[in-house]
Amino acid sequence: MKIAIVCDNASFTKGGEAAIPLRFFRAFRQLGLKPQLLSHARVEPDLHASLTADELNDVTLFSDLKLQKIVYRLGLYLPGRVREAYTDQIIRLATEARQRKELRQRAKARDIDCVFVPIPIPPKAISLITDIGVPVFFGPLNGVMDYPPGMRDKTSEAGKYLIAAGRYIAEPLHYIFPAKRNAAGLFYANDRTLMNLPVATKNVPRFRSFDATIDAANWQNVDRSGAIDPTHFVYVGRLIDWKVVDLAIEAIHRLEGRARLTIVGEGPERPRLEKLAASGKGSISFVGFKGHEEIVEIYQDAAALLLPSMREAGGNVCLEALAAGVPVIATRWGGAEDVVQDGVDGILVDPIDRASFIAGFADAIQQLMDDPARIRVMGEAGRARVLVSYDWQTKARQCLQTFEQTLSAKSNA
């Protein structure tokens, strides 16, 4: 089967969502296929660092048009969530318009059998990838993610209004831009996503999948048989506002030097977080972005991963920690709640309000510090579960089976 994977970003360094197309690209190749990848030129350095020369031969990149550059500069003056909802989508759609033209040519030449659009994952995001001449599939879609009711969203009131308006407008837009309405199938990750699929797609075949996924082979040889430091906790991820890493830092400070935190990742919040880290008694170190092998090494003696995020849709970082045998302390909200089993392989903290959340996070940290044997038991339970149930090969094989069944039904019609 000849599959074309279409996306705006395909990168292991631009956040969890951007890695999804690359994960599928590699997983399909491991299943014996040669998928094609169509993405944006901004990810070219990342792809050259991540892919082999043979893999790069199946990649096509699209550079920004002048209009996209203007929209990008205007978006810099908007709040982050508003920029994501509007200017980022305009830029993406401009790229999709050219990707669609290229896909039509490949379909006409019979160079592709189907098109797969794994991101963006929000269910209401519109697309131009339609009328290609071959079946088009979207997903696994995941969302809609907002802040928990008791936690303050840093978006302004005007920004919140614009985001809400965008979601409302998105419904009729799916009749104007019918890509998902005309899709051969939609993969969805959970019940909240199913409830938020556009009404226009009610007659489109829907397939339950899972969003958060790991490369099990990368974690098979992790060795946690050595000493575990019950005072060492780790955060892995981008340093951006909705990850609210400041709450994890404050929880560490609350323990007055009894625990230490290693923060792995980069982002615009780093300067502010470094100042906060220096203001209390907690031992907190920032080590920047790290690759897989370096993260595995950091996990060797860690007591738990801390993930205080308030808008985590997927929870891949939770799965990776569990695959390494590391328990997770996370927010009982969104992706973390989907993948962490509270009391079995992690501890979930209710996001009631800021003060109680910090206290709850500190209490969860203290629980593990007081019971080192529990750290190992929880880590082993999580590792045994996720290595079997959340592998990219399993997910890619599931999608491939759906593609094959759809194409077979079409040919027999």
Contacts in CASP RR format, 6 or more apart in sequence:
PFRMAT RR
TARGET T0000
AUTHOR 0000-0000-0000
METHOD contacts of the structure
MODEL  1
MKIAIVCDNASFTKGGEAAIPLRFFRAFRQLGLKPQLLSHARVEPDLHAS
LTADELNDVTLFSDLKLQKIVYRLGLYLPGRVREAYTDQIIRLATEARQR
KELRQRAKARDIDCVFVPIPIPPKAISLITDIGVPVFFGPLNGVMDYPPG
MRDKTSEAGKYLIAAGRYIAEPLHYIFPAKRNAAGLFYANDRTLMNLPVA
TKNVPRFRSFDATIDAANWQNVDRSGAIDPTHFVYVGRLIDWKVVDLAIE
AIHRLEGRARLTIVGEGPERPRLEKLAASGKGSISFVGFKGHEEIVEIYQ
DAAALLLPSMREAGGNVCLEALAAGVPVIATRWGGAEDVVQDGVDGILVD
PIDRASFIAGFADAIQQLMDDPARIRVMGEAGRARVLVSYDWQTKARQCL
QTFEQTLSAKSNA
1 33 0 8 1.000
1 113 0 8 1.000
1 114 0 8 1.000
1 400 0 8 1.000
1 403 0 8 1.000
1 404 0 8 1.000
1 407 0 8 1.000
2 33 0 8 1.000
2 34 0 8 1.000
2 35 0 8 1.000
2 36 0 8 1.000
2 111 0 8 1.000
2 112 0 8 1.000
2 113 0 8 1.000
2 114 0 8 1.000
3 28 0 8 1.000
3 33 0 8 1.000
3 35 0 8 1.000
3 36 0 8 1.000
3 112 0 8 1.000
3 113 0 8 1.000
3 114 0 8 1.000
3 115 0 8 1.000
3 116 0 8 1.000
3 403 0 8 1.000
4 35 0 8 1.000
4 36 0 8 1.000
4 37 0 8 1.000
4 38 0 8 1.000
4 103 0 8 1.000
4 106 0 8 1.000
4 112 0 8 1.000
4 114 0 8 1.000
4 115 0 8 1.000
4 116 0 8 1.000
5 21 0 8 1.000
5 24 0 8 1.000
5 25 0 8 1.000
5 28 0 8 1.000
5 35 0 8 1.000
5 36 0 8 1.000
5 37 0 8 1.000
5 38 0 8 1.000
5 116 0 8 1.000
5 117 0 8 1.000
5 118 0 8 1.000
6 38 0 8 1.000
6 39 0 8 1.000
6 96 0 8 1.000
6 99 0 8 1.000
6 103 0 8 1.000
6 115 0 8 1.000
6 116 0 8 1.000
6 117 0 8 1.000
6 129 0 8 1.000
7 18 0 8 1.000
7 20 0 8 1.000
7 21 0 8 1.000
7 37 0 8 1.000
7 38 0 8 1.000
7 39 0 8 1.000
7 117 0 8 1.000
7 118 0 8 1.000
7 119 0 8 1.000
8 39 0 8 1.000
8 40 0 8 1.000
8 91 0 8 1.000
8 92 0 8 1.000
8 95 0 8 1.000
8 96 0 8 1.000
8 119 0 8 1.000
8 120 0 8 1.000
9 17 0 8 1.000
9 18 0 8 1.000
9 21 0 8 1.000
9 39 0 8 1.000
9 40 0 8 1.000
9 42 0 8 1.000
9 43 0 8 1.000
9 119 0 8 1.000
10 18 0 8 1.000
10 19 0 8 1.000
10 21 0 8 1.000
10 22 0 8 1.000
10 25 0 8 1.000
10 37 0 8 1.000
10 39 0 8 1.000
10 43 0 8 1.000
10 46 0 8 1.000
10 47 0 8 1.000
11 18 0 8 1.000
11 19 0 8 1.000
11 22 0 8 1.000
11 43 0 8 1.000
11 46 0 8 1.000
11 47 0 8 1.000
11 50 0 8 1.000
12 18 0 8 1.000
12 19 0 8 1.000
12 22 0 8 1.000
12 46 0 8 1.000
12 50 0 8 1.000
13 46 0 8 1.000
13 289 0 8 1.000
14 43 0 8 1.000
14 46 0 8 1.000
15 237 0 8 1.000
15 238 0 8 1.000
16 316 0 8 1.000
17 119 0 8 1.000
17 120 0 8 1.000
17 121 0 8 1.000
18 43 0 8 1.000
18 119 0 8 1.000
19 316 0 8 1.000
20 118 0 8 1.000
20 119 0 8 1.000
20 121 0 8 1.000
21 37 0 8 1.000
21 39 0 8 1.000
21 118 0 8 1.000
21 119 0 8 1.000
22 37 0 8 1.000
22 47 0 8 1.000
22 50 0 8 1.000
22 51 0 8 1.000
23 213 0 8 1.000
23 215 0 8 1.000
23 392 0 8 1.000
24 35 0 8 1.000
24 116 0 8 1.000
24 118 0 8 1.000
24 392 0 8 1.000
24 396 0 8 1.000
24 399 0 8 1.000
25 35 0 8 1.000
25 37 0 8 1.000
25 55 0 8 1.000
26 55 0 8 1.000
26 215 0 8 1.000
26 392 0 8 1.000
27 392 0 8 1.000
27 393 0 8 1.000
27 395 0 8 1.000
27 396 0 8 1.000
28 35 0 8 1.000
28 396 0 8 1.000
28 400 0 8 1.000
29 35 0 8 1.000
29 55 0 8 1.000
30 393 0 8 1.000
30 396 0 8 1.000
31 393 0 8 1.000
31 396 0 8 1.000
31 397 0 8 1.000
31 400 0 8 1.000
33 400 0 8 1.000
34 58 0 8 1.000
35 58 0 8 1.000
35 116 0 8 1.000
36 58 0 8 1.000
36 59 0 8 1.000
36 60 0 8 1.000
36 106 0 8 1.000
36 111 0 8 1.000
36 112 0 8 1.000
37 58 0 8 1.000
37 59 0 8 1.000
37 60 0 8 1.000
38 59 0 8 1.000
38 60 0 8 1.000
38 61 0 8 1.000
38 62 0 8 1.000
38 99 0 8 1.000
38 102 0 8 1.000
38 103 0 8 1.000
39 47 0 8 1.000
39 59 0 8 1.000
39 60 0 8 1.000
39 61 0 8 1.000
39 62 0 8 1.000
40 61 0 8 1.000
40 62 0 8 1.000
40 63 0 8 1.000
40 64 0 8 1.000
40 95 0 8 1.000
41 61 0 8 1.000
41 62 0 8 1.000
41 63 0 8 1.000
41 64 0 8 1.000
42 64 0 8 1.000
43 61 0 8 1.000
44 61 0 8 1.000
47 56 0 8 1.000
47 59 0 8 1.000
47 61 0 8 1.000
48 56 0 8 1.000
51 59 0 8 1.000
60 102 0 8 1.000
62 95 0 8 1.000
62 98 0 8 1.000
62 99 0 8 1.000
64 72 0 8 1.000
64 91 0 8 1.000
65 94 0 8 1.000
67 94 0 8 1.000
68 90 0 8 1.000
68 91 0 8 1.000
68 94 0 8 1.000
68 95 0 8 1.000
71 87 0 8 1.000
71 90 0 8 1.000
71 91 0 8 1.000
71 94 0 8 1.000
72 87 0 8 1.000
72 91 0 8 1.000
74 87 0 8 1.000
75 83 0 8 1.000
75 86 0 8 1.000
75 87 0 8 1.000
76 83 0 8 1.000
78 86 0 8 1.000
78 87 0 8 1.000
79 154 0 8 1.000
79 155 0 8 1.000
79 156 0 8 1.000
79 159 0 8 1.000
80 155 0 8 1.000
80 241 0 8 1.000
81 155 0 8 1.000
81 159 0 8 1.000
81 163 0 8 1.000
81 242 0 8 1.000
82 155 0 8 1.000
82 159 0 8 1.000
82 162 0 8 1.000
82 163 0 8 1.000
85 162 0 8 1.000
85 163 0 8 1.000
85 166 0 8 1.000
86 162 0 8 1.000
86 166 0 8 1.000
89 120 0 8 1.000
89 125 0 8 1.000
89 126 0 8 1.000
92 120 0 8 1.000
93 126 0 8 1.000
93 127 0 8 1.000
93 128 0 8 1.000
96 127 0 8 1.000
96 128 0 8 1.000
96 129 0 8 1.000
97 128 0 8 1.000
99 128 0 8 1.000
99 129 0 8 1.000
100 128 0 8 1.000
100 129 0 8 1.000
100 130 0 8 1.000
100 131 0 8 1.000
100 132 0 8 1.000
103 112 0 8 1.000
103 115 0 8 1.000
103 129 0 8 1.000
103 132 0 8 1.000
104 131 0 8 1.000
104 132 0 8 1.000
104 133 0 8 1.000
106 112 0 8 1.000
107 132 0 8 1.000
107 133 0 8 1.000
107 134 0 8 1.000
108 133 0 8 1.000
112 134 0 8 1.000
113 134 0 8 1.000
113 403 0 8 1.000
113 407 0 8 1.000
114 134 0 8 1.000
114 135 0 8 1.000
114 136 0 8 1.000
114 137 0 8 1.000
114 184 0 8 1.000
114 403 0 8 1.000
114 406 0 8 1.000
114 407 0 8 1.000
115 129 0 8 1.000
115 132 0 8 1.000
115 134 0 8 1.000
115 135 0 8 1.000
115 136 0 8 1.000
115 137 0 8 1.000
116 136 0 8 1.000
116 137 0 8 1.000
116 399 0 8 1.000
116 403 0 8 1.000
117 127 0 8 1.000
117 129 0 8 1.000
117 136 0 8 1.000
117 137 0 8 1.000
117 138 0 8 1.000
117 139 0 8 1.000
118 138 0 8 1.000
118 139 0 8 1.000
118 140 0 8 1.000
119 139 0 8 1.000
121 139 0 8 1.000
121 140 0 8 1.000
121 141 0 8 1.000
121 142 0 8 1.000
121 143 0 8 1.000
121 189 0 8 1.000
121 211 0 8 1.000
121 313 0 8 1.000
122 141 0 8 1.000
122 142 0 8 1.000
122 143 0 8 1.000
122 144 0 8 1.000
123 141 0 8 1.000
123 142 0 8 1.000
123 143 0 8 1.000
123 144 0 8 1.000
123 188 0 8 1.000
123 193 0 8 1.000
123 196 0 8 1.000
123 197 0 8 1.000
123 198 0 8 1.000
124 144 0 8 1.000
124 167 0 8 1.000
124 170 0 8 1.000
124 171 0 8 1.000
124 174 0 8 1.000
124 196 0 8 1.000
124 198 0 8 1.000
125 170 0 8 1.000
126 170 0 8 1.000
126 173 0 8 1.000
126 174 0 8 1.000
126 177 0 8 1.000
126 179 0 8 1.000
126 180 0 8 1.000
127 138 0 8 1.000
127 177 0 8 1.000
127 179 0 8 1.000
127 180 0 8 1.000
128 177 0 8 1.000
128 179 0 8 1.000
129 136 0 8 1.000
129 179 0 8 1.000
130 136 0 8 1.000
130 177 0 8 1.000
130 178 0 8 1.000
130 179 0 8 1.000
130 182 0 8 1.000
130 183 0 8 1.000
131 182 0 8 1.000
135 183 0 8 1.000
135 184 0 8 1.000
135 185 0 8 1.000
135 403 0 8 1.000
135 406 0 8 1.000
135 407 0 8 1.000
135 410 0 8 1.000
136 179 0 8 1.000
136 182 0 8 1.000
136 183 0 8 1.000
136 184 0 8 1.000
136 185 0 8 1.000
137 183 0 8 1.000
137 184 0 8 1.000
137 185 0 8 1.000
137 186 0 8 1.000
137 187 0 8 1.000
137 399 0 8 1.000
137 402 0 8 1.000
137 403 0 8 1.000
137 406 0 8 1.000
138 179 0 8 1.000
138 180 0 8 1.000
138 183 0 8 1.000
138 185 0 8 1.000
138 186 0 8 1.000
138 187 0 8 1.000
139 186 0 8 1.000
139 187 0 8 1.000
139 188 0 8 1.000
139 209 0 8 1.000
140 187 0 8 1.000
140 188 0 8 1.000
140 189 0 8 1.000
140 209 0 8 1.000
140 210 0 8 1.000
140 211 0 8 1.000
141 186 0 8 1.000
141 187 0 8 1.000
141 188 0 8 1.000
141 189 0 8 1.000
141 193 0 8 1.000
141 197 0 8 1.000
142 188 0 8 1.000
142 189 0 8 1.000
142 190 0 8 1.000
142 193 0 8 1.000
142 211 0 8 1.000
142 313 0 8 1.000
142 314 0 8 1.000
142 335 0 8 1.000
143 189 0 8 1.000
143 190 0 8 1.000
143 192 0 8 1.000
143 193 0 8 1.000
143 196 0 8 1.000
143 313 0 8 1.000
144 167 0 8 1.000
144 192 0 8 1.000
144 193 0 8 1.000
144 196 0 8 1.000
145 311 0 8 1.000
145 312 0 8 1.000
145 313 0 8 1.000
145 334 0 8 1.000
146 153 0 8 1.000
146 311 0 8 1.000
147 153 0 8 1.000
147 242 0 8 1.000
147 310 0 8 1.000
147 311 0 8 1.000
148 310 0 8 1.000
148 331 0 8 1.000
148 333 0 8 1.000
148 351 0 8 1.000
150 351 0 8 1.000
150 352 0 8 1.000
150 353 0 8 1.000
151 244 0 8 1.000
151 310 0 8 1.000
151 351 0 8 1.000
151 353 0 8 1.000
151 354 0 8 1.000
151 357 0 8 1.000
152 354 0 8 1.000
153 160 0 8 1.000
154 241 0 8 1.000
154 242 0 8 1.000
155 163 0 8 1.000
170 198 0 8 1.000
171 198 0 8 1.000
171 199 0 8 1.000
171 200 0 8 1.000
174 180 0 8 1.000
174 181 0 8 1.000
174 198 0 8 1.000
174 199 0 8 1.000
174 200 0 8 1.000
174 201 0 8 1.000
175 181 0 8 1.000
175 200 0 8 1.000
178 200 0 8 1.000
180 186 0 8 1.000
180 198 0 8 1.000
180 200 0 8 1.000
180 201 0 8 1.000
180 204 0 8 1.000
181 198 0 8 1.000
181 200 0 8 1.000
181 201 0 8 1.000
181 204 0 8 1.000
183 201 0 8 1.000
183 204 0 8 1.000
184 204 0 8 1.000
184 205 0 8 1.000
184 406 0 8 1.000
185 204 0 8 1.000
185 205 0 8 1.000
185 206 0 8 1.000
185 207 0 8 1.000
185 402 0 8 1.000
185 406 0 8 1.000
186 197 0 8 1.000
186 201 0 8 1.000
186 204 0 8 1.000
186 205 0 8 1.000
186 206 0 8 1.000
186 207 0 8 1.000
187 206 0 8 1.000
187 207 0 8 1.000
187 208 0 8 1.000
187 209 0 8 1.000
187 399 0 8 1.000
187 402 0 8 1.000
188 194 0 8 1.000
188 197 0 8 1.000
188 206 0 8 1.000
188 207 0 8 1.000
188 208 0 8 1.000
188 209 0 8 1.000
189 209 0 8 1.000
189 210 0 8 1.000
189 211 0 8 1.000
189 314 0 8 1.000
189 338 0 8 1.000
190 211 0 8 1.000
190 338 0 8 1.000
192 334 0 8 1.000
194 206 0 8 1.000
197 206 0 8 1.000
205 406 0 8 1.000
207 402 0 8 1.000
209 395 0 8 1.000
209 398 0 8 1.000
209 399 0 8 1.000
210 390 0 8 1.000
210 395 0 8 1.000
211 313 0 8 1.000
211 314 0 8 1.000
211 315 0 8 1.000
211 335 0 8 1.000
211 338 0 8 1.000
212 314 0 8 1.000
212 315 0 8 1.000
212 316 0 8 1.000
212 318 0 8 1.000
212 319 0 8 1.000
212 335 0 8 1.000
212 338 0 8 1.000
212 339 0 8 1.000
212 390 0 8 1.000
213 316 0 8 1.000
213 319 0 8 1.000
213 390 0 8 1.000
213 391 0 8 1.000
213 392 0 8 1.000
213 395 0 8 1.000
214 316 0 8 1.000
214 319 0 8 1.000
214 320 0 8 1.000
214 323 0 8 1.000
214 386 0 8 1.000
214 387 0 8 1.000
214 390 0 8 1.000
214 391 0 8 1.000
214 392 0 8 1.000
215 391 0 8 1.000
215 392 0 8 1.000
216 323 0 8 1.000
216 387 0 8 1.000
216 388 0 8 1.000
216 390 0 8 1.000
216 391 0 8 1.000
216 392 0 8 1.000
216 393 0 8 1.000
218 292 0 8 1.000
219 296 0 8 1.000
219 320 0 8 1.000
219 323 0 8 1.000
219 324 0 8 1.000
219 383 0 8 1.000
219 387 0 8 1.000
220 387 0 8 1.000
222 296 0 8 1.000
222 299 0 8 1.000
222 323 0 8 1.000
222 324 0 8 1.000
222 325 0 8 1.000
222 383 0 8 1.000
223 300 0 8 1.000
224 299 0 8 1.000
224 300 0 8 1.000
224 324 0 8 1.000
224 325 0 8 1.000
224 326 0 8 1.000
224 376 0 8 1.000
224 379 0 8 1.000
226 300 0 8 1.000
226 301 0 8 1.000
227 301 0 8 1.000
228 301 0 8 1.000
228 302 0 8 1.000
228 303 0 8 1.000
228 372 0 8 1.000
228 375 0 8 1.000
228 376 0 8 1.000
229 301 0 8 1.000
229 302 0 8 1.000
229 303 0 8 1.000
230 303 0 8 1.000
230 368 0 8 1.000
230 369 0 8 1.000
230 372 0 8 1.000
230 375 0 8 1.000
231 258 0 8 1.000
231 259 0 8 1.000
231 260 0 8 1.000
231 303 0 8 1.000
231 369 0 8 1.000
232 259 0 8 1.000
232 260 0 8 1.000
232 262 0 8 1.000
232 301 0 8 1.000
232 302 0 8 1.000
232 303 0 8 1.000
233 252 0 8 1.000
233 259 0 8 1.000
233 260 0 8 1.000
233 261 0 8 1.000
233 262 0 8 1.000
233 302 0 8 1.000
233 303 0 8 1.000
233 304 0 8 1.000
233 305 0 8 1.000
233 306 0 8 1.000
233 329 0 8 1.000
233 365 0 8 1.000
234 261 0 8 1.000
234 262 0 8 1.000
234 263 0 8 1.000
234 264 0 8 1.000
234 298 0 8 1.000
234 299 0 8 1.000
234 302 0 8 1.000
234 304 0 8 1.000
234 305 0 8 1.000
234 306 0 8 1.000
234 321 0 8 1.000
234 326 0 8 1.000
235 245 0 8 1.000
235 248 0 8 1.000
235 261 0 8 1.000
235 262 0 8 1.000
235 263 0 8 1.000
235 264 0 8 1.000
235 305 0 8 1.000
235 306 0 8 1.000
235 307 0 8 1.000
236 264 0 8 1.000
236 265 0 8 1.000
236 295 0 8 1.000
236 305 0 8 1.000
236 317 0 8 1.000
236 320 0 8 1.000
236 321 0 8 1.000
237 243 0 8 1.000
237 264 0 8 1.000
237 265 0 8 1.000
237 317 0 8 1.000
238 265 0 8 1.000
238 266 0 8 1.000
238 267 0 8 1.000
239 245 0 8 1.000
239 263 0 8 1.000
239 265 0 8 1.000
239 266 0 8 1.000
239 267 0 8 1.000
239 268 0 8 1.000
239 269 0 8 1.000
239 270 0 8 1.000
239 273 0 8 1.000
240 267 0 8 1.000
240 268 0 8 1.000
240 269 0 8 1.000
241 269 0 8 1.000
242 309 0 8 1.000
242 310 0 8 1.000
242 311 0 8 1.000
243 269 0 8 1.000
243 307 0 8 1.000
243 308 0 8 1.000
243 309 0 8 1.000
243 310 0 8 1.000
243 312 0 8 1.000
244 308 0 8 1.000
244 309 0 8 1.000
244 310 0 8 1.000
245 263 0 8 1.000
245 269 0 8 1.000
245 273 0 8 1.000
245 308 0 8 1.000
246 269 0 8 1.000
246 272 0 8 1.000
246 273 0 8 1.000
246 276 0 8 1.000
247 308 0 8 1.000
247 354 0 8 1.000
247 357 0 8 1.000
247 358 0 8 1.000
247 361 0 8 1.000
248 261 0 8 1.000
248 306 0 8 1.000
248 308 0 8 1.000
248 361 0 8 1.000
249 261 0 8 1.000
249 273 0 8 1.000
249 276 0 8 1.000
249 277 0 8 1.000
249 284 0 8 1.000
250 276 0 8 1.000
250 358 0 8 1.000
251 306 0 8 1.000
251 308 0 8 1.000
251 358 0 8 1.000
251 359 0 8 1.000
251 360 0 8 1.000
251 361 0 8 1.000
251 362 0 8 1.000
251 365 0 8 1.000
252 259 0 8 1.000
252 260 0 8 1.000
252 261 0 8 1.000
252 282 0 8 1.000
252 283 0 8 1.000
252 284 0 8 1.000
252 362 0 8 1.000
252 365 0 8 1.000
253 279 0 8 1.000
253 280 0 8 1.000
253 281 0 8 1.000
253 282 0 8 1.000
254 358 0 8 1.000
254 359 0 8 1.000
254 362 0 8 1.000
255 282 0 8 1.000
255 362 0 8 1.000
255 365 0 8 1.000
255 366 0 8 1.000
256 281 0 8 1.000
256 282 0 8 1.000
257 281 0 8 1.000
257 282 0 8 1.000
257 283 0 8 1.000
258 366 0 8 1.000
258 369 0 8 1.000
259 282 0 8 1.000
259 283 0 8 1.000
259 365 0 8 1.000
259 369 0 8 1.000
260 282 0 8 1.000
260 283 0 8 1.000
260 284 0 8 1.000
260 285 0 8 1.000
261 282 0 8 1.000
261 283 0 8 1.000
261 284 0 8 1.000
261 285 0 8 1.000
261 306 0 8 1.000
262 285 0 8 1.000
262 287 0 8 1.000
262 298 0 8 1.000
262 302 0 8 1.000
263 273 0 8 1.000
263 277 0 8 1.000
263 284 0 8 1.000
263 285 0 8 1.000
263 286 0 8 1.000
263 287 0 8 1.000
263 288 0 8 1.000
264 287 0 8 1.000
264 288 0 8 1.000
264 289 0 8 1.000
264 290 0 8 1.000
264 295 0 8 1.000
264 298 0 8 1.000
265 286 0 8 1.000
265 287 0 8 1.000
265 288 0 8 1.000
265 289 0 8 1.000
265 290 0 8 1.000
266 288 0 8 1.000
266 289 0 8 1.000
270 286 0 8 1.000
273 286 0 8 1.000
274 286 0 8 1.000
277 284 0 8 1.000
277 286 0 8 1.000
287 298 0 8 1.000
290 298 0 8 1.000
295 320 0 8 1.000
296 324 0 8 1.000
299 321 0 8 1.000
299 324 0 8 1.000
299 325 0 8 1.000
299 326 0 8 1.000
302 326 0 8 1.000
303 326 0 8 1.000
303 327 0 8 1.000
303 365 0 8 1.000
303 368 0 8 1.000
303 369 0 8 1.000
303 372 0 8 1.000
303 375 0 8 1.000
304 321 0 8 1.000
304 326 0 8 1.000
304 327 0 8 1.000
304 328 0 8 1.000
304 329 0 8 1.000
304 346 0 8 1.000
304 347 0 8 1.000
304 365 0 8 1.000
304 368 0 8 1.000
304 375 0 8 1.000
305 317 0 8 1.000
305 318 0 8 1.000
305 321 0 8 1.000
305 326 0 8 1.000
305 327 0 8 1.000
305 328 0 8 1.000
305 329 0 8 1.000
305 330 0 8 1.000
306 329 0 8 1.000
306 330 0 8 1.000
306 361 0 8 1.000
306 365 0 8 1.000
307 315 0 8 1.000
307 317 0 8 1.000
307 318 0 8 1.000
307 328 0 8 1.000
307 329 0 8 1.000
307 330 0 8 1.000
307 331 0 8 1.000
307 336 0 8 1.000
308 330 0 8 1.000
308 331 0 8 1.000
308 349 0 8 1.000
308 357 0 8 1.000
308 361 0 8 1.000
309 330 0 8 1.000
309 331 0 8 1.000
309 336 0 8 1.000
310 331 0 8 1.000
310 333 0 8 1.000
310 351 0 8 1.000
312 330 0 8 1.000
312 331 0 8 1.000
312 333 0 8 1.000
312 334 0 8 1.000
312 335 0 8 1.000
312 336 0 8 1.000
313 334 0 8 1.000
313 335 0 8 1.000
314 334 0 8 1.000
314 335 0 8 1.000
314 338 0 8 1.000
314 339 0 8 1.000
315 335 0 8 1.000
315 336 0 8 1.000
315 338 0 8 1.000
315 339 0 8 1.000
318 328 0 8 1.000
318 330 0 8 1.000
318 335 0 8 1.000
318 336 0 8 1.000
318 339 0 8 1.000
318 340 0 8 1.000
319 339 0 8 1.000
319 386 0 8 1.000
319 390 0 8 1.000
321 327 0 8 1.000
321 328 0 8 1.000
322 328 0 8 1.000
322 339 0 8 1.000
322 340 0 8 1.000
322 345 0 8 1.000
322 379 0 8 1.000
322 382 0 8 1.000
322 383 0 8 1.000
322 385 0 8 1.000
322 386 0 8 1.000
323 383 0 8 1.000
323 386 0 8 1.000
323 387 0 8 1.000
324 383 0 8 1.000
325 379 0 8 1.000
325 380 0 8 1.000
325 382 0 8 1.000
325 383 0 8 1.000
326 379 0 8 1.000
327 345 0 8 1.000
327 346 0 8 1.000
327 347 0 8 1.000
327 368 0 8 1.000
327 375 0 8 1.000
327 378 0 8 1.000
327 379 0 8 1.000
327 382 0 8 1.000
328 336 0 8 1.000
328 340 0 8 1.000
328 345 0 8 1.000
328 346 0 8 1.000
328 347 0 8 1.000
329 346 0 8 1.000
329 347 0 8 1.000
329 349 0 8 1.000
329 361 0 8 1.000
329 364 0 8 1.000
329 365 0 8 1.000
329 368 0 8 1.000
330 336 0 8 1.000
330 337 0 8 1.000
330 340 0 8 1.000
330 346 0 8 1.000
330 347 0 8 1.000
330 348 0 8 1.000
330 349 0 8 1.000
331 337 0 8 1.000
331 348 0 8 1.000
331 349 0 8 1.000
331 351 0 8 1.000
331 357 0 8 1.000
332 342 0 8 1.000
332 348 0 8 1.000
332 349 0 8 1.000
332 350 0 8 1.000
332 351 0 8 1.000
333 351 0 8 1.000
336 348 0 8 1.000
337 348 0 8 1.000
339 386 0 8 1.000
339 390 0 8 1.000
340 346 0 8 1.000
340 348 0 8 1.000
341 381 0 8 1.000
341 382 0 8 1.000
341 385 0 8 1.000
342 348 0 8 1.000
343 378 0 8 1.000
344 378 0 8 1.000
344 381 0 8 1.000
344 382 0 8 1.000
345 378 0 8 1.000
345 379 0 8 1.000
345 381 0 8 1.000
345 382 0 8 1.000
345 385 0 8 1.000
346 378 0 8 1.000
347 364 0 8 1.000
347 367 0 8 1.000
347 368 0 8 1.000
349 357 0 8 1.000
349 360 0 8 1.000
349 361 0 8 1.000
349 364 0 8 1.000
350 356 0 8 1.000
350 357 0 8 1.000
351 357 0 8 1.000
367 374 0 8 1.000
368 374 0 8 1.000
368 375 0 8 1.000
END
